Amino acid sequence: MKDFIKVRLSGMMFLEYFIWGAWYTAIAVYMTQEGMTDLTHWPFTVVPLAAIIAPFFVGLVADRYFATEKVLGTLHFFGGIFMLITPLFVGNPMMFIFMLFLFNLCYMPTLSLANSCAFHHIEDQEKEFPIIRVFGTIGWIVAGLTVSFGLVYFVGEGIRPEATAWPLYLTSFASFAFAALSFTLPHTPAPAKGQTVSIRSIAGIDALKELGSKSFYIFLASSLLLCIPLAAYYNFTQIFLGDTGFQNIAATQTIGQVSEVLFMVLMPFFFVRLGVKWMLGVGMFAWFLRYALFAIGAPEPTVWMILAGIALHGICYDFFFVTGQIYIDLKASDKIRGQAQGLIVLITYGIGMLIGAQVAGTVYNLFLGDQASLSLDQWYQFWWVPAIFSLVVFLLFIFTFNDKEAEKQVLKEDIKPL
């Protein structure tokens, strides 16, 4: 019975991230094809905007009044409807982007709710959750492969599936499949039923007050600043790949998720040798290196450089984001641990990515001008902007961050990947 529950939870994680991966790695290509070249940063703006709103919905409504599996099913059902009708508004950019926003308002709360559902039904979080969660990364990989190689049978010859509405339809169908799966998930009662929950606690203000120190504030500031150039990767890599001659764009980007799984396994080995500061530092420097490889590889498309930049995702994501989560966990007491984790998500995936999407879009449009697309030389110039920004953040962090207490805890504890 327990094994069957784990199978269902793994299937839940698979679909959760399949849904995200199916549209996220193709939407800019589709919008470019439909004449919305100068608006491709907006889908990546509504995602962090929805991420900012999501914790308040989860904390004030979902966690207090409804069973988790029912909320998951309902949100994915309505998300499926919104994504299904989004292509109908392709001739109206404002409504097209608004429909994507409505979809993400439904989707973003399900990320934390899926985690809550899984944690509620396992006994050993450290051993069991990584096995369940890795199916989410597998789901993203399968989504990219399905878009590039599976949907090709539904589009005309010589047409990239990423340039059509089919990835959006695939996202919708997967959302409906999740809604159906939710009826088979084990019952998960509202975790905060009857408890007093405030906006102050959800926003992480109490956690910020308790954890406040020079090093912690430097960590938060660096995380926020780094997420500004980070947005350029999520926004424009798919367009860049198309302009440099790659055909299977969504599939190519899954190299990053394969790398993510590999480095997640290797994290404990590096953590005890590098410590918090240099794990975060290496993660930050990897973003600079990724963009530098994109820039240098752009003028006369150098495939290995571009692929290496994508493959760095494991270091970029695991060493920076996951190490940040571990650092927060080391610093926070049991009382505020949840608030503290919510705070870093709000600052990075929310505020940082929101600012970053707008900045990246503005820079891209400055290079674009009245053209249909950037030239390869312009891509060279474009990628140096986030590269230099990332390098500056890395240097500021390395020369100012010094949390000796956290480093001592790393030596005492057997750090395992989240």
N, C-alpha and C positions, 0 to 999 in steps of 0.2 A: 504493500500500500504506500509506504513512504517513497519507494523508488518511483511509483507511478505519479506521485505528487511532484517529485523532482523533474520527471519527464514533462509534465504539464507546465511547470515553472520555466523550464528551459525553452519550451515552445513559445511561451509568453515572451521571454527575452528575445528570442529569434525574431518574432514578428515585430516586436517593439522597435528594434533597430533596422529591420528590413524596411519598414515603413519610412523611416527617416532617410535611409540611404537611397531608396528608390527615386526620390524626387530631388534630393539635395544636390546630388552630383550631376544633374542634367538640366536643372531649371534655367540656368543662365544661357545655355546653348539654345534651348527652346525659345527663350525670350528674344535672343539675338536673331534667330531665324524669323521670328514674327515681327521684326522691326522695332523691338524695344531695347536696342543695344545700350542706350544711355540710362536705362532703368534697371539694369541687371543687379545692382547692389541692393535694391529694395526688398527682395525676398530674404536677403541675409540681414536686413534691418528688422523685419517683422519677427524673425525668430528670437533674437535677444529681447525685443520688446515683450513678446509673449512670455519669455523666460523670467522677466521681471515681475510680471503679473501672476504667473503660475504659483509661486509660494504662498501668496495671499489667498488664492482660491483653495489650495490644498489645506493650509493651516486654519482658515476661518470656516470652510464649508466641508470639503471632502473628508478631512480627518475627524470631524466632529459629529456628523449626522448620517453618513452612509457607509455601507460595507464597501471595502476597497474594490473588490471584483466587479461590483455593480457600477461603480463610478468609472472604472476602466472601460467596461463594455459600452456604457452610454457615451463617453467622450469619443471613443474610437468610431462608434457608429455615426455620430454627427460629423466627426472629422472626415469620415469616408464620403459623406454626402457633399460637404464643402469642396473636397478635392475633386470629386466627380464632376461637379458643375463649373469648376474653375476654368477649364479650357473654353467654355462657352463665352467667356468675357475677354478672350484674347484680343479682340478689337477695341477694347476699352481698358487701357492700362491701369487706370485708377481702380476700377472694379476688380480687375485681375489680381492686383496686389492686395486689395482688401479681402478677397476670398482666401488668398494664401494666409493672411493674418488671422482670419476666422479659423482656418484649419489649424494653425499653430496655437491658437488659444485653446483648442481642444486637445492638441497633441502634447504640448510642453508639460502640463501637470501630470501626464501619465508616466513620465520618466521617473519621478520620485515615488509615485504610487506603485509602479511595478517593482521597484526596489523594496518598498515597504511590504508588499504582498509576499515577495520571496523571503525576506528576513523573518516574517511571522511564522513561516512553515518549515524552517530549518533549525536544527539544534546547534550546529557548530558553524558559525558564520565564517570564520577564517578558512575552514577547509571546504565547506559546501558552496558558499556564495560565489567564489571565483569560477568554479566549474559551471554554475548556472549562468553567470554573467558573461562568460566567454561566448556563449551562444548568441549573445547580442552582437558581438563583433563579427561572428560568423554570418549572422543575418545581414549585416551591412555589406559584407563581402559578396554574399550570394545575390543581394539586390543589385550591386554593380555589375556582376557577371550576367544577371538576367536581363538588365537593361541593354547591355552591349551585344550579347549573343542570343538571348531568348526573344527579345522583341523584334529582332531583325526580320522575323518571319511575318510580322504584322505590318511592316512598312514597305514602301516601294523599293525596287532595286536601286542601289547606290545612295540611299538615304540613311543618314545616321539616326538610329532610334532616339538618341538624346535630343535631336532637333525636332521631335514630334511631341504630341500630347500623350503618347503611350506611357511614359514613365509616371505621369500624373494619374492615369487610369490604373496603372499597376499599384500605385500607392493607395488609391481608393479601395481597390479590391482587397489588398492586404489589410486595410483598416477594418473592412467588413468581416474578414476572416478572424481578426483579433476580437471583434465584438462577439462573434459566435463562440470563440474559444473561451471567452470570459465566463460563459455559462457553465463551463466545465471546471473552472478554477476552484480550489478549495475556499470555503467561506473565510473571509478575513474581516472581522468586525472593525468598526471605526475606532482607530487607536486612541483618539483624544476625546472620546465621547464623555461628556460631563465635566471636562476639564476647562479651566479658564485659559484662553489663548488671546494674546494681544498682538496688535500690529507691530509694536515695539519689539517683541520677542521674535516674531517672524522675520522682521527686517534685520535681525542680528545685532541690534543696538546694545542689548544687555551683554552679548558676547564680546562686542568691541570694547565695552567699558572694562570688562574683567581681564581681557587679554592684552589691553593696551600697554605697549612698550615700544621703545625706539625701533628695535629690530622687527617687531610685528608690524608696525606702521610702514616700515620700509618694504617689507614683504607684500603688504596689501597694495601700496603705491606701485611697486614694480609689476605686480600681477595685473593691475588695471592698465598701466602704460603698455605692457607687452601685448595685451589683447587688442590694442589699437592696430599695430601692424599685422597681427595674426589674422585679422579679418580679410586681408587681401588674398590670403591663400584660399580660404573657403569661398570667397566671392568670385575670383577670377582664374583659378587654375584650370577649370574646365574649358573656359574660353581660350586660354593660353595654349592648352593642349591641342585644341582644334586648329588654331592659327599656325602651330608648328608641325602640323601634318599627322597628328595621331588620329586614328579612326575609332578605336574602341575606348572612348573617353572615360565612361563610368567604370569600366573594367580596369583600366589603367590605374585609376585612383585607388582601387582596392589594394594595391601594393602597400599603401600606407597602413591599412588595417592589418594586413599580414605582419608587417613590421611591428605594429602595436602589440600584437599577441606575443611575438618573440621577446620584445624588451620587457613586457609585463612579467614574463617568467624569469628574466635575468635581473630584475630590479633588486631583489634581496642581496645578490652578489655585489652589485655596484653600491648599494646604499651604505653598507657597513664599511666600505672602503673610501667613499667620497664624502659621506655625511650630507646633512641637509643643504648647507650652503652651496657646495659644488654640484650636488644633484640638480638643484634649481638652476645654478649657473650654466651647467652643461646643457640643460634643456633650453635655456634662453639663447645660448650661443648657437645651438642647432637651428633655431629659427633664422638667425642671420646667415648661417651656412646654406640653408635651404634656398633662401632668396638669392644669395650670391650665385649658387649653381644655376638657378633659373635664369638669372641675368646673363651670366657668361655663356650659357648654353642656348640663348635665344637667337642671336644674329644669324648664325649658320646652324640651324637646329642640331644640337649635339644630344642625341638620344640618351646616352648613358648619364649625362649630367642632369637632365630633366628627370629621369627615372630615379637617380640617386637622391634628388631633392624630395621626391615623393616618398621614397623609402625611409627618409629621415623622420618620418612621422612618428615612428615608435619612440625615438628619443625626444622629439619635440613635445609629444603629448604625455608620455609616461613620466619622463624626468621632470617636466614642469607641472602639469596638472595633477597627476597622481601623487607626486612628491609633496605638492602643496596641500593636498588632502591629508597626507600622513603628518605633515608638519602641524597642521591645525589640530589633528587628533592628539598629537604629543603635548600640545600646549593647553588644550581645553580640559576642563573638569567634566565629570559625567553630567552634571546639571546643565551645562551650556553646550555640550558637544554637538547636538543637533543644530542649534542656532548658529554655531560657529561654522559648520559645514555649509549651512544655507547662506551665510554671509559671503563666503568666498565664491560660491556659485553665482550669487547676485552680482558681485563685483566683476567677475571674469566673463561668464557666459551672458550676463545681463548687460550691465553698464559698459564694460570694456568693449564687448563685441558690438554693441549698439553704436557707440562712438566710432569704432573702427570701420564698420560697414559704411557709414556716411563719409568718413575721411577717405577710405579706399575708393568709393564711388566718385567722389569729387576729383581725386587725383586722376583716376582713369578717364573721366570725362574731359579733363583738361588736356590730356594727351590725345584723346579721340577727336575732339573738335567736330568738324563736319564729315569726318570719314566714316566708313561703314565698319572698319575694324582697325586695330593698331598694326603698324608695320612691325617686322621683327626687330628693327633697331629701336623702335619705341618701346617694345616689350623689354628690351635691355635696360632702357632708362627707367621704365616703370618699376621693375623689380628691385632696383637699387634703392628706391625710396623706403619701402618697408625693411630692407636689409640694413640700411644705415640706422633707421629708427630702432630696430631690434638690438643692434650692436651698442648703441648709446644706453639703452635700458640695461643691457647686460653689464656694461662697465660701471654704471651708477650702482647697481645692485652689489657687484663684487667688492667695490671699494667702500660700501657703507653698511652692509649687512654683517652682523656678528652676534649670533645667538648661541653663546657657549652652553647654556642649560640644555637647549634642544640637542646639541651635538653630544653631550654627555648621555642623554637618554637614548640616543641611537646606539651608542656603544653598549648600553646596559640591556637593551631589548632586542629580541629577534624580530626584525622588521620583515613583514610579509606584504606582498602586493595586495592592494584592495580589490 
